[in-house]
């Protein structure tokens, strides 16, 4: 029997995930969603397939080839990035973790 770690399809902690090359992980703010009025009328915020996808957040982990810094607040194209669904977070969390490439960033907070 091998002494190497057995691979499991399990949740991992954000501190265990190391982005490769010029990628980084952001803790995304909740996306703006449709709003319901007091009378029950639903107001759509956007007519887009990706309208419920976040596009702003704080960098929590960086790859070795990026110039971004942990703690930097960035904005990215909504259609960019990969949702990291295997990262452990509280069940009631309204945020998500997204893996982005450097060229997906469209701006940051100054």
C-alpha positions in Angstrom: 0.0 0.0 0.0 1.3 3.4 -1.0 2.0 6.1 1.7 1.0 8.9 -0.7 -2.1 10.9 -0.1 -5.2 9.5 -1.5 -7.1 11.8 -3.8 -10.6 12.7 -2.7 -13.2 14.8 -4.4 -13.7 16.9 -1.3 -13.9 20.6 -0.2 -10.6 22.4 0.2 -9.8 25.5 2.2 -9.0 28.7 0.3 -5.6 28.8 2.0 -4.7 25.4 0.4 -5.5 26.5 -3.2 -2.4 27.9 -5.0 -3.2 29.7 -8.3 -0.8 28.9 -11.2 1.2 31.4 -13.4 -0.7 34.7 -14.0 -3.9 33.7 -12.3 -5.4 34.8 -9.0 -8.5 34.1 -6.9 -11.0 36.7 -5.9 -13.6 36.6 -3.2 -16.5 38.0 -5.3 -19.1 40.4 -3.9 -22.7 39.1 -4.4 -24.1 39.9 -7.8 -26.9 42.3 -8.3 -30.1 40.3 -8.6 -33.6 40.9 -9.7 -35.6 43.0 -7.2 -39.2 42.4 -6.1 -41.4 45.4 -5.2 -43.8 45.4 -2.2 -46.6 44.6 -4.6 -44.8 41.5 -5.9 -43.6 42.9 -9.2 -40.2 41.6 -10.2 -37.8 44.2 -11.7 -35.0 42.7 -13.7 -31.6 44.4 -13.3 -30.2 43.3 -16.7 -31.2 41.3 -19.8 -28.2 39.1 -19.9 -27.4 35.4 -19.5 -24.6 36.3 -17.0 -26.6 39.0 -15.1 -26.4 37.0 -11.9 -22.6 36.6 -12.1 -20.4 38.9 -9.9 -17.9 41.2 -11.4 -16.2 42.8 -8.4 -14.3 41.5 -5.4 -11.1 41.3 -3.4 -8.0 39.3 -4.4 -7.4 36.6 -1.8 -4.6 34.5 -3.5 -2.2 35.2 -6.3 -0.1 33.1 -8.7 3.7 33.6 -9.0 3.6 35.5 -12.4 1.0 38.2 -11.5 1.7 41.7 -10.3 -1.6 41.8 -8.4 -1.6 41.9 -4.6 -3.7 40.2 -2.0 -6.3 42.6 -0.7 -6.6 44.6 -4.0 -10.2 45.4 -5.0 -10.7 44.7 -8.7 -13.5 44.7 -11.4 -13.5 42.1 -14.2 -15.6 41.2 -17.3 -18.7 39.3 -16.1 -18.1 36.5 -18.6 -14.5 36.0 -17.4 -13.1 33.5 -14.9 -13.9 30.1 -13.5 -16.1 29.5 -10.5 -14.2 27.6 -7.8 -17.0 25.5 -6.4 -14.7 23.2 -4.5 -13.6 25.9 -2.0 -15.0 25.5 1.5 -17.2 28.3 2.7 -20.2 28.7 5.1 -23.4 27.3 3.8 -25.1 30.7 4.1 -22.3 32.6 2.4 -23.4 35.1 -0.3 -20.0 35.3 -1.9 -18.1 33.0 -4.2 -14.5 32.4 -5.2 -13.5 33.0 -8.9 -10.2 32.2 -10.6 -9.2 35.0 -13.0 -6.5 35.7 -15.5 -4.7 39.1 -15.5 -6.2 40.1 -18.8 -9.8 39.8 -17.5 -9.3 42.8 -15.2 -11.0 46.0 -16.4 -10.2 48.2 -13.4 -9.6 48.6 -9.7 -10.4 50.9 -6.9 -7.9 53.7 -6.5 
